[in-house]
Amino acid sequence: MDFVPFNSRDTRHKSIFGSTAAGESLRFSVLMPRSFQCSKVTLVVHDDFNNYSYHDLYWCGMDGNDKEWWGTDYTFCDAGLYFYHFNYETPFGTNHIYLHSAGAGVFSSEGKEWQQTVYSPTLSTPDWVKGGIMYQIFPDRFNFSGELKPDAPSDRVLHNDITDIPVWKPNEEGKILNNDYYCGDLKGIKEKLPYIAYMGVTILYLNPVFEAHSNHRYNTADYMKIDPLLGNEEDFKALCKEADKYGIKVILDGVFSHTGSDSIYFNREKRYDSTGAFNSQESQYYPWYSFNSDGTYKSWWGIDTLPETNEENEAFIEFITGENGVLKKWLELGASGYRLDVADELPDKFLDALFKSVKAHNKDNFIIGEVWEDASNKFSHGGRRRYLLGNQLDSVMNYPFANAILDFMRYGIAENFMETVVTICENYPKTILDSLMNHIGTHDTARILTRLVNYEIEHKPREIQASFRLSESELKSAKTLLKTATVLQYTLPGFPSLYYGDEAGLQGGSDPFNRAFYPWGKEDKSLISWYKKLGEIRHSLPCLKEGVFKPYSAMLSCVAYTRESEEQKIFVIANKNNHEIIYNLPPEFKNTVELIAEGPVSDSVRVPAFGAVILLKDF
């Protein structure tokens, strides 16, 4: 494109980059060729409900001899998601300006529109999250305190060897029960807090800890009890209290879109004395679920052991969010917030009540939603979601960044990486951008070391995954790529989230092979040292807390960007080429310090093959 009439990422065209608060004035400016003999330019704005508004721009003056500016001030009065383009009139007829790519517009009769996210002026997120580091633990697989739990249900299969491969074969009935346990517990996590703090962790995210009858515990049996193999309420309180001494806050997994069929609420398996919804229509829990006339019921993704809850049922909402509800109980016992499982399957009514409840306990409690796409324009539950506009979520799991990092490390297409990152920066409110959960591996994905060099393995049959291990050369390559991927993860907007054991060199495909026990005594100490170093670098840089992200270059399998605050700037360069490059530095980063190799640089810097550098400029 030779001529760009409008670019949403250029403040000459749009006075504020990215999202804006309701009531905040925006200046839109369009550049037109003088040869068009333009007589009128109109800003066309609409919402999802086809409510259109039209605002004429006025002539503002020349730009050189052959271009002219047209502009207008516009205010989005209400929070919401809006879309816009421009119309213009000439002696030759009426045409339009639509989005082409990377924020830039093009003269066209049809095309895409720009998105404008408008959030509530009251939107804020907890300050303690920004600049932090998260550590995610799958509780059964991290550390066993050695304390036996005699009250654990007898139908659980307990491993005696932590090096065992998780059970993956179906039983004689062809079912995968997920009933094998390694006995990781809360006291075991507490014992390892010094190690967790060693890596600079400030947020501890635990996969479900409530009583449930599978090792993943996403089939809740009792929201009011800690699972007996993990310990009890006192153990949870003690963990939160001890974590606080290390400056670490604990986040729990909130699984509210479904329960287990084997629960006190549904009780299909009749484990409990209670009258569950499956047992009788007279059960107090019956309205929590959706039954058909033939006795079948709605279940999560068709899995009959996971009956879906009716999250708009007032009794269920009260049970979860009420004054004596689930949320407040665990917050009172020491939790500092929740990660919401499948947040896009929870209706607005439920999310609104949950937000109100969690924030009423403490406005600095943190709420993260599991959303796999761009959360600013997500459609689900029959409509556009308003997660990021205020009073619903503080943050989301940042899958767009995760995918961008992984794709760049695999294919080296720098332009795609940068476009994904800048799009999220443009679409998300700044305070939420600074609070994003930036993971590159979780309990739902293959281990990052495996994904980086063999990203097809997680889609292979379990028989193949069970015996798969990286070769020595593959492992060496994966570790090199991981180090560069984590430089990106630790320096992009948001906070990095580390999945337990990734730092210790765990490998594995999809569930359950990504959920092996932490390899105590056989850790990859070089990787642990790397994560410790990254943690130290991150905590030494105030600009990573709320600093502005600015792209610098993205081409030839190399990306470069800055993070900037009033105190300092850093310049990050990542090289996916299989050879070293010499990067000529912009003037302000000449004669600065490189933080990874810990040495000075002059007019240029050497970036290793498949490597990265971080340059620091203090003011």
C-alpha positions as CSV (number, residue, x, y, z in Angstrom):
1,M,0.0,0.0,0.0
2,D,1.5,3.3,-1.1
3,F,-1.0,5.6,0.4
4,V,-2.5,5.2,3.9
5,P,-5.6,7.4,4.5
6,F,-6.0,6.2,8.1
7,N,-4.0,4.1,10.5
8,S,-5.5,3.3,13.9
9,R,-2.0,2.6,15.4
10,D,-0.7,6.1,14.4
11,T,-1.6,8.9,16.8
12,R,-1.6,11.3,13.9
13,H,-4.8,9.5,12.8
14,K,-6.2,8.4,16.1
15,S,-5.2,10.5,19.1
16,I,-5.2,7.6,21.6
17,F,-3.7,4.2,20.7
18,G,-5.9,1.2,21.6
19,S,-8.9,1.1,23.8
20,T,-10.5,4.1,25.6
21,A,-12.7,4.8,28.6
22,A,-16.3,5.7,28.1
23,G,-16.6,9.5,28.0
24,E,-13.0,10.0,26.8
25,S,-12.6,12.2,23.7
26,L,-10.9,10.8,20.6
27,R,-9.5,12.7,17.7
28,F,-10.0,11.0,14.3
29,S,-8.0,12.3,11.3
30,V,-8.1,11.1,7.8
31,L,-5.5,12.0,5.1
32,M,-6.9,12.3,1.6
33,P,-5.2,12.8,-1.8
34,R,-5.8,16.4,-3.0
35,S,-6.5,14.8,-6.5
36,F,-9.6,13.2,-5.2
37,Q,-11.3,16.6,-4.9
38,C,-12.9,15.3,-1.7
39,S,-16.0,17.3,-0.6
40,K,-17.0,15.2,2.5
41,V,-15.6,12.6,4.9
42,T,-17.8,10.8,7.4
43,L,-17.0,8.6,10.4
44,V,-19.4,5.7,10.5
45,V,-19.7,4.0,13.9
46,H,-22.0,1.1,15.0
47,D,-22.4,-1.5,17.7
48,D,-23.4,-5.1,17.6
49,F,-27.0,-4.2,17.5
50,N,-26.8,-2.2,14.2
51,N,-27.1,1.1,16.0
52,Y,-25.3,3.4,13.5
53,S,-24.1,7.0,14.0
54,Y,-22.6,9.3,11.4
55,H,-20.2,12.1,12.1
56,D,-18.8,14.5,9.5
57,L,-15.2,15.3,9.5
58,Y,-14.1,18.9,8.7
59,W,-11.3,20.1,6.5
60,C,-8.2,20.8,8.6
61,G,-5.6,21.9,6.1
62,M,-2.9,20.7,3.7
63,D,-0.1,18.2,4.2
64,G,2.4,19.3,1.6
65,N,1.0,20.2,-1.9
66,D,-0.9,17.0,-2.7
67,K,-2.6,15.8,0.5
68,E,-5.1,17.2,3.0
69,W,-6.3,16.4,6.5
70,W,-9.9,15.9,7.6
71,G,-10.7,15.5,11.3
72,T,-13.3,15.3,14.0
73,D,-13.5,14.8,17.8
74,Y,-15.7,11.9,18.9
75,T,-16.7,10.5,22.3
76,F,-17.9,7.0,22.9
77,C,-20.4,7.6,25.8
78,D,-21.0,4.1,26.9
79,A,-18.8,1.1,27.5
80,G,-19.0,-1.6,24.8
81,L,-17.5,-2.9,21.6
82,Y,-17.8,-0.6,18.6
83,F,-16.8,-0.8,14.9
84,Y,-16.1,1.9,12.5
85,H,-15.0,2.9,9.0
86,F,-15.1,6.1,6.9
87,N,-17.1,7.2,3.9
88,Y,-16.0,10.0,1.5
89,E,-17.5,11.9,-1.4
90,T,-15.9,13.1,-4.5
91,P,-17.1,14.4,-7.9
92,F,-16.6,10.8,-9.1
93,G,-19.0,9.3,-6.5
94,T,-19.0,7.9,-2.9
95,N,-16.6,5.3,-1.6
96,H,-15.2,4.1,1.7
97,I,-12.1,3.6,3.8
98,Y,-11.8,0.2,5.4
99,L,-9.2,-1.7,7.4
100,H,-6.6,-3.5,5.2
101,S,-4.0,-4.9,7.7
102,A,-1.8,-3.9,10.7
103,G,-4.2,-1.0,11.5
104,A,-3.8,0.6,8.1
105,G,-6.8,1.6,5.9
106,V,-7.3,1.4,2.2
107,F,-9.8,3.0,-0.3
108,S,-12.3,0.2,-1.0
109,S,-15.9,-0.4,-1.7
110,E,-16.0,-3.2,0.9
111,G,-13.8,-4.6,3.6
112,K,-13.2,-5.0,7.4
113,E,-13.9,-2.4,10.0
114,W,-11.7,-1.2,12.8
115,Q,-12.6,-2.3,16.4
116,Q,-12.8,0.1,19.2
117,T,-12.9,-1.3,22.8
118,V,-14.6,1.2,25.2
119,Y,-14.4,0.2,28.9
120,S,-15.9,1.6,32.0
121,P,-14.1,4.5,33.6
122,T,-14.1,2.6,36.9
123,L,-12.1,-0.3,35.4
124,S,-9.1,-1.2,37.5
125,T,-7.1,-4.3,38.3
126,P,-5.1,-5.3,41.4
127,D,-1.7,-3.6,41.4
128,W,0.1,-6.5,43.1
129,V,-0.4,-8.7,40.0
130,K,1.4,-6.4,37.6
131,G,5.1,-7.1,37.3
132,G,4.6,-10.5,39.0
133,I,5.5,-14.1,38.2
134,M,3.0,-17.0,38.4
135,Y,3.7,-20.6,39.2
136,Q,0.9,-23.1,38.3
137,I,0.7,-26.4,40.2
138,F,-1.3,-29.5,39.5
139,P,-1.6,-30.5,43.2
140,D,-1.5,-34.3,42.9
141,R,1.7,-34.1,41.0
142,F,4.0,-31.6,42.7
143,N,5.2,-32.8,46.1
144,F,4.1,-35.3,48.7
145,S,4.7,-34.4,52.4
146,G,4.8,-38.1,53.4
147,E,1.8,-37.7,55.6
148,L,-0.6,-40.6,54.9
149,K,-4.3,-39.8,54.5
150,P,-6.4,-42.7,56.0
151,D,-9.7,-41.0,55.2
152,A,-9.1,-41.0,51.4
153,P,-11.7,-43.0,49.4
154,S,-10.8,-46.7,49.0
155,D,-11.4,-46.7,45.2
156,R,-8.3,-44.6,44.5
157,V,-5.2,-46.2,43.0
158,L,-2.1,-44.8,44.7
159,H,1.3,-44.8,43.0
160,N,4.3,-45.9,45.0
161,D,6.8,-44.5,42.5
162,I,6.8,-40.9,41.4
163,T,8.6,-41.8,38.2
164,D,5.6,-43.9,37.1
165,I,3.9,-42.8,33.8
166,P,0.4,-41.7,34.6
167,V,-2.2,-44.3,33.9
168,W,-3.4,-43.8,30.3
169,K,-5.0,-47.1,29.2
170,P,-8.7,-47.6,29.4
171,N,-10.0,-50.2,31.9
172,E,-11.7,-53.4,31.0
173,E,-14.9,-51.5,30.3
174,G,-13.1,-49.1,27.9
175,K,-13.2,-46.2,30.3
176,I,-10.5,-43.9,31.5
177,L,-11.2,-43.2,35.1
178,N,-8.3,-40.8,36.0
179,N,-8.3,-42.5,39.5
180,D,-4.6,-43.0,39.9
181,Y,-2.9,-40.6,42.4
182,Y,0.6,-39.7,43.3
183,C,-0.5,-38.2,46.7
184,G,0.9,-34.7,46.1
185,D,-0.6,-32.5,48.9
186,L,-0.9,-29.0,50.3
187,K,1.7,-29.6,53.0
188,G,4.0,-30.8,50.2
189,I,3.5,-27.5,48.4
190,K,4.1,-25.6,51.6
191,E,7.4,-27.4,52.1
192,K,8.6,-26.3,48.7
193,L,7.7,-22.6,49.1
194,P,11.4,-21.6,49.4
195,Y,12.1,-23.3,46.0
196,I,9.1,-21.5,44.5
197,A,10.2,-18.2,45.9
198,Y,13.7,-18.9,44.6
199,M,12.4,-18.4,41.0
200,G,10.9,-15.0,41.9
201,V,7.3,-16.3,42.0
202,T,4.7,-13.9,43.4
203,I,1.5,-15.8,42.5
204,L,0.7,-19.4,43.1
205,Y,-2.1,-20.8,41.0
206,L,-3.4,-24.2,42.1
207,N,-5.5,-26.4,39.9
208,P,-8.6,-27.6,41.7
209,V,-8.2,-28.6,45.4
210,F,-11.8,-29.3,46.3
211,E,-13.0,-32.8,47.0
212,A,-13.4,-34.7,43.7
213,H,-13.1,-38.2,42.5
214,S,-10.5,-38.0,39.8
215,N,-6.9,-36.9,39.9
216,H,-7.5,-33.7,37.9
217,R,-10.4,-32.7,40.3
218,Y,-12.3,-30.8,37.6
219,N,-15.3,-32.9,38.6
220,T,-16.1,-31.3,41.9
221,A,-17.8,-33.4,44.5
222,D,-17.9,-30.9,47.4
223,Y,-17.0,-27.2,46.9
224,M,-16.8,-26.8,50.7
225,K,-14.1,-29.4,51.4
226,I,-10.5,-29.9,50.5
227,D,-9.9,-33.2,48.8
228,P,-8.8,-35.7,51.5
229,L,-5.6,-36.7,49.7
230,L,-4.6,-33.0,49.6
231,G,-5.2,-32.4,53.3
232,N,-7.8,-30.2,55.0
233,E,-8.8,-26.6,55.6
234,E,-6.1,-26.1,58.2
235,D,-3.5,-27.2,55.7
236,F,-4.9,-24.7,53.2
237,K,-4.9,-21.9,55.7
238,A,-1.3,-22.7,56.7
239,L,-0.2,-22.8,53.0
240,C,-1.7,-19.4,52.3
241,K,-0.2,-17.9,55.5
242,E,3.3,-19.3,54.8
243,A,3.1,-18.2,51.2
244,D,2.4,-14.7,52.3
245,K,5.6,-14.6,54.2
246,Y,7.4,-15.1,50.9
247,G,5.3,-12.4,49.2
248,I,3.3,-15.0,47.3
249,K,-0.5,-14.9,47.0
250,V,-2.6,-18.1,46.3
251,I,-5.1,-18.3,43.4
252,L,-7.6,-21.1,43.3
253,D,-9.2,-22.8,40.3
254,G,-13.0,-22.1,40.2
255,V,-14.9,-24.8,38.3
256,F,-18.5,-23.7,38.2
257,S,-19.8,-24.7,34.7
258,H,-20.2,-28.3,35.8
259,T,-19.8,-30.6,38.8
260,G,-19.0,-34.3,39.0
261,S,-21.8,-36.8,38.6
262,D,-20.2,-38.4,41.7
263,S,-20.9,-35.5,44.0
264,I,-23.1,-34.5,46.9
265,Y,-25.1,-32.3,44.5
266,F,-25.8,-34.9,41.7
267,N,-24.9,-38.2,43.5
268,R,-25.4,-40.5,40.5
269,E,-23.0,-43.0,41.9
270,K,-24.7,-42.8,45.3
271,R,-21.5,-42.3,47.2
272,Y,-23.1,-39.7,49.4
273,D,-26.0,-39.9,51.9
274,S,-27.5,-36.7,50.4
275,T,-30.3,-36.7,47.9
276,G,-28.7,-35.5,44.8
277,A,-30.3,-34.1,41.7
278,F,-30.0,-37.4,39.9
279,N,-31.7,-39.2,42.7
280,S,-34.9,-37.2,43.0
281,Q,-36.7,-34.2,41.4
282,E,-37.4,-33.2,45.0
283,S,-33.7,-32.7,45.7
284,Q,-32.7,-29.1,46.5
285,Y,-30.1,-29.5,43.8
286,Y,-32.4,-30.6,41.0
287,P,-32.9,-27.0,39.7
288,W,-29.1,-26.6,39.4
289,Y,-29.1,-29.0,36.4
290,S,-30.9,-29.4,33.1
291,F,-32.8,-32.7,32.8
292,N,-34.6,-34.1,29.7
293,S,-38.0,-35.8,29.9
294,D,-36.3,-39.2,29.6
295,G,-34.1,-38.7,32.6
296,T,-30.9,-37.8,30.6
297,Y,-29.2,-34.5,31.4
298,K,-27.1,-31.8,29.8
299,S,-23.4,-32.5,30.4
300,W,-20.2,-30.7,29.7
301,W,-19.1,-31.5,26.1
302,G,-21.3,-34.6,26.3
303,I,-19.2,-36.2,29.1
304,D,-21.9,-37.8,31.3
305,T,-19.7,-37.7,34.4
306,L,-19.7,-33.9,34.2
307,P,-23.3,-32.7,34.4
308,E,-23.6,-29.0,33.5
309,T,-24.8,-26.6,36.1
310,N,-27.5,-24.0,35.4
311,E,-25.4,-20.9,36.3
312,E,-28.4,-18.6,36.0
313,N,-30.3,-20.5,38.7
314,E,-30.7,-18.2,41.7
315,A,-30.1,-20.9,44.3
316,F,-26.9,-22.0,42.5
317,I,-25.6,-18.4,42.2
318,E,-26.3,-17.8,45.9
319,F,-24.5,-21.0,46.8
320,I,-21.4,-20.0,44.9
321,T,-21.4,-16.2,45.4
322,G,-23.6,-15.5,48.5
323,E,-22.6,-14.2,51.9
324,N,-22.0,-17.8,53.1
325,G,-21.0,-19.1,49.7
326,V,-18.1,-21.0,48.2
327,L,-16.2,-18.0,47.0
328,K,-16.1,-16.2,50.3
329,K,-15.3,-19.3,52.4
330,W,-12.0,-19.8,50.6
331,L,-11.1,-16.1,50.4
332,E,-11.6,-16.0,54.2
333,L,-9.3,-18.9,54.6
334,G,-6.5,-17.2,52.6
335,A,-7.1,-17.3,48.9
336,S,-6.5,-14.1,46.9
337,G,-8.7,-14.8,43.9
338,Y,-9.8,-17.3,41.3
339,R,-9.0,-18.6,37.9
340,L,-12.3,-19.4,36.3
341,D,-12.4,-22.6,34.3
342,V,-14.1,-22.2,30.9
343,A,-15.1,-18.7,31.6
344,D,-16.7,-18.3,28.2
345,E,-19.2,-20.9,29.2
346,L,-20.4,-18.9,32.2
347,P,-23.2,-16.4,31.5
348,D,-23.0,-12.7,32.3
349,K,-25.4,-13.0,35.1
350,F,-23.2,-15.4,37.0
351,L,-19.9,-13.6,36.2
352,D,-21.5,-10.3,37.4
353,A,-22.5,-11.9,40.7
354,L,-19.1,-13.6,41.1
355,F,-17.2,-10.4,40.5
356,K,-19.3,-8.5,43.0
357,S,-18.8,-11.2,45.6
358,V,-15.0,-11.6,45.2
359,K,-14.4,-7.8,45.2
360,A,-16.8,-7.2,48.1
361,H,-14.5,-9.4,50.2
362,N,-11.4,-7.4,49.1
363,K,-11.2,-5.2,46.0
364,D,-7.6,-6.4,45.4
365,N,-8.7,-10.0,45.0
366,F,-7.9,-11.2,41.5
367,I,-10.2,-12.9,38.9
368,I,-8.7,-14.6,35.8
369,G,-10.9,-16.1,33.1
370,E,-10.0,-19.0,30.8
371,V,-10.6,-17.7,27.3
372,W,-8.7,-19.1,24.4
373,E,-9.3,-16.4,21.9
374,D,-9.1,-12.6,21.8
375,A,-11.3,-11.9,24.8
376,S,-12.2,-8.4,23.7
377,N,-14.5,-9.5,20.9
378,K,-15.4,-13.0,22.0
379,F,-18.9,-14.4,21.2
380,S,-20.5,-17.0,23.4
381,H,-23.8,-17.6,25.2
382,G,-25.5,-16.1,22.2
383,G,-23.9,-12.7,22.4
384,R,-20.8,-10.5,22.6
385,R,-19.0,-10.9,25.9
386,R,-18.0,-8.0,28.0
387,Y,-15.2,-9.6,30.1
388,L,-12.8,-6.7,29.7
389,L,-15.2,-3.7,30.0
390,G,-15.4,-3.6,33.8
391,N,-17.0,-5.5,36.6
392,Q,-16.4,-9.1,35.2
393,L,-12.8,-10.1,34.9
394,D,-9.4,-8.6,35.9
395,S,-7.5,-10.8,33.4
396,V,-7.6,-13.7,31.0
397,M,-5.3,-16.5,30.1
398,N,-3.4,-15.1,27.2
399,Y,-3.6,-17.8,24.6
400,P,-3.0,-15.3,21.7
401,F,0.5,-14.4,23.1
402,A,1.2,-18.1,23.8
403,N,0.4,-19.1,20.3
404,A,2.4,-16.2,18.8
405,I,5.5,-17.2,20.8
406,L,5.2,-20.9,19.9
407,D,4.6,-20.1,16.2
408,F,7.5,-17.8,16.1
409,M,9.8,-20.3,17.7
410,R,8.7,-23.0,15.3
411,Y,8.4,-21.1,12.0
412,G,10.3,-17.8,12.6
413,I,7.6,-15.6,10.9
414,A,8.4,-12.4,12.7
415,E,5.7,-10.4,11.1
416,N,2.9,-12.7,12.4
417,F,4.3,-12.6,15.9
418,M,4.3,-8.9,16.0
419,E,0.9,-8.5,14.4
420,T,-0.7,-10.8,17.1
421,V,1.0,-8.9,20.0
422,V,0.1,-5.4,18.7
423,T,-3.5,-6.5,18.0
424,I,-4.0,-7.6,21.6
425,C,-2.3,-4.4,22.8
426,E,-4.7,-2.4,20.7
427,N,-7.9,-4.3,21.6
428,Y,-7.4,-4.7,25.4
429,P,-7.7,-2.0,28.1
430,K,-4.2,-1.1,29.3
431,T,-4.8,-2.1,32.9
432,I,-6.0,-5.6,31.8
433,L,-3.1,-5.8,29.3
434,D,-0.7,-5.4,32.2
435,S,-2.5,-8.1,34.2
436,L,-2.6,-10.9,31.5
437,M,-1.6,-14.4,32.4
438,N,1.1,-15.1,29.8
439,H,1.6,-18.9,29.8
440,I,3.3,-21.1,27.2
441,G,2.3,-24.4,28.8
442,T,-0.5,-25.5,31.1
443,H,-2.3,-28.7,32.2
444,D,-4.3,-28.5,29.0
445,T,-1.3,-28.5,26.6
446,A,1.7,-30.7,25.9
447,R,4.8,-29.9,27.8
448,I,6.6,-26.9,26.3
449,L,9.9,-28.7,25.7
450,T,8.0,-31.3,23.7
451,R,5.8,-28.8,21.8
452,L,8.8,-26.7,20.7
453,V,10.4,-29.5,18.6
454,N,7.6,-32.0,18.1
455,Y,4.3,-30.2,18.1
456,E,2.5,-33.0,16.4
457,I,3.0,-35.5,19.2
458,E,0.1,-34.2,21.3
459,H,-2.3,-35.2,18.5
460,K,-0.9,-38.8,18.2
461,P,-2.6,-41.8,19.7
462,R,-1.9,-42.3,23.4
463,E,0.0,-45.5,22.7
464,I,2.6,-43.5,20.8
465,Q,2.7,-40.6,23.3
466,A,3.2,-43.0,26.3
467,S,6.7,-44.1,25.1
468,F,7.7,-40.8,23.4
469,R,10.8,-39.0,24.6
470,L,12.9,-36.4,22.9
471,S,16.3,-37.5,21.6
472,E,19.4,-36.0,23.0
473,S,19.7,-33.6,20.0
474,E,16.0,-32.7,20.1
475,L,16.3,-32.0,23.8
476,K,19.3,-29.7,23.3
477,S,17.4,-27.8,20.6
478,A,14.2,-27.6,22.7
479,K,16.1,-26.1,25.6
480,T,17.7,-23.5,23.4
481,L,14.3,-22.5,21.9
482,L,12.7,-22.5,25.4
483,K,15.2,-20.0,26.6
484,T,14.4,-17.6,23.8
485,A,10.6,-18.3,24.2
486,T,10.8,-17.4,27.9
487,V,12.6,-14.1,27.2
488,L,9.6,-13.1,25.1
489,Q,7.2,-14.5,27.7
490,Y,8.9,-12.6,30.6
491,T,9.1,-9.3,28.7
492,L,5.8,-8.9,26.9
493,P,2.9,-7.0,28.6
494,G,1.3,-9.1,31.4
495,F,2.9,-11.5,33.8
496,P,4.6,-14.8,32.9
497,S,3.0,-18.1,34.2
498,L,5.3,-21.1,34.7
499,Y,3.7,-24.6,34.7
500,Y,5.3,-26.7,37.4
501,G,8.1,-28.9,36.2
502,D,8.7,-27.0,32.9
503,E,11.7,-25.4,34.6
504,A,12.9,-28.8,35.7
505,G,12.9,-30.3,32.2
506,L,9.7,-32.3,32.2
507,Q,8.6,-33.6,28.8
508,G,5.3,-35.1,27.6
509,G,2.4,-34.9,25.2
510,S,-1.2,-34.2,26.0
511,D,-3.2,-35.3,29.1
512,P,-2.1,-37.3,31.1
513,F,1.5,-37.2,29.9
514,N,1.8,-33.5,30.6
515,R,0.9,-34.2,34.3
516,A,3.8,-36.2,35.5
517,F,5.2,-35.8,39.0
518,Y,7.8,-33.2,39.6
519,P,11.2,-34.9,39.2
520,W,12.7,-34.1,42.6
521,G,16.3,-35.1,42.7
522,K,16.5,-35.3,38.9
523,E,15.8,-31.7,38.0
524,D,17.5,-30.0,35.1
525,K,19.4,-27.6,37.2
526,S,20.6,-25.5,34.2
527,L,17.0,-24.7,33.3
528,I,16.1,-23.9,36.9
529,S,19.1,-21.5,37.0
530,W,17.8,-19.9,33.7
531,Y,14.3,-19.3,35.2
532,K,15.9,-17.9,38.4
533,K,17.9,-15.5,36.3
534,L,14.8,-14.4,34.3
535,G,13.0,-13.9,37.5
536,E,15.8,-11.6,38.8
537,I,15.9,-9.7,35.6
538,R,12.1,-9.2,35.6
539,H,12.0,-8.0,39.2
540,S,14.8,-5.6,38.5
541,L,12.9,-3.8,35.7
542,P,10.0,-1.5,36.8
543,C,9.2,-0.9,33.1
544,L,7.8,-4.5,32.9
545,K,5.1,-3.7,35.4
546,E,3.1,-1.2,33.4
547,G,5.6,0.0,30.7
548,V,4.3,0.7,27.2
549,F,5.0,-1.9,24.6
550,K,6.4,-0.5,21.3
551,P,7.2,-2.6,18.3
552,Y,10.5,-1.8,16.6
553,S,11.1,-4.3,13.9
554,A,9.8,-7.7,12.7
555,M,11.4,-9.2,9.6
556,L,13.8,-11.9,8.5
557,S,13.0,-14.2,11.5
558,C,13.9,-11.5,14.0
559,V,11.7,-9.4,16.3
560,A,12.6,-6.4,18.3
561,Y,10.5,-4.2,20.6
562,T,10.8,-1.9,23.6
563,R,9.1,-1.7,27.0
564,E,9.1,1.9,28.2
565,S,8.3,3.6,31.5
566,E,9.4,6.9,33.1
567,E,12.2,5.1,34.9
568,Q,13.7,3.1,32.1
569,K,13.5,1.4,28.7
570,I,14.5,-2.0,27.6
571,F,15.1,-3.2,24.1
572,V,14.4,-6.9,23.4
573,I,15.7,-8.7,20.3
574,A,14.8,-12.4,19.5
575,N,16.5,-14.2,16.7
576,K,15.0,-17.3,15.2
577,N,17.7,-17.7,12.6
578,N,20.1,-20.6,12.7
579,H,23.0,-18.2,12.7
580,E,24.2,-15.4,14.8
581,I,23.2,-11.9,13.7
582,I,24.7,-8.5,14.4
583,Y,21.9,-6.0,15.2
584,N,22.7,-2.4,14.6
585,L,21.2,-0.5,17.5
586,P,19.0,2.6,17.5
587,P,20.9,5.6,19.0
588,E,19.3,5.5,22.4
589,F,20.4,1.9,23.0
590,K,24.0,2.3,21.9
591,N,26.6,2.0,24.7
592,T,24.1,0.3,27.1
593,V,24.1,-2.9,29.1
594,E,22.9,-6.3,27.9
595,L,21.2,-8.2,30.8
596,I,21.4,-11.8,29.8
597,A,25.1,-12.0,29.1
598,E,25.7,-9.2,31.6
599,G,28.0,-7.1,29.5
600,P,28.3,-3.7,27.8
601,V,27.4,-3.2,24.1
602,S,28.5,-0.5,21.7
603,D,26.8,0.5,18.4
604,S,25.6,-3.0,17.7
605,V,24.9,-6.3,19.6
606,R,25.5,-9.9,18.7
607,V,22.3,-12.0,19.0
608,P,23.0,-15.7,19.1
609,A,21.4,-18.2,16.8
610,F,18.0,-19.0,18.2
611,G,18.8,-16.6,21.0
612,A,17.7,-13.3,22.5
613,V,19.1,-10.2,24.2
614,I,17.7,-7.6,26.6
615,L,19.3,-4.2,26.6
616,L,18.7,-1.7,29.4
617,K,18.6,2.0,29.3
618,D,18.1,3.7,32.7
619,F,17.1,7.4,32.8
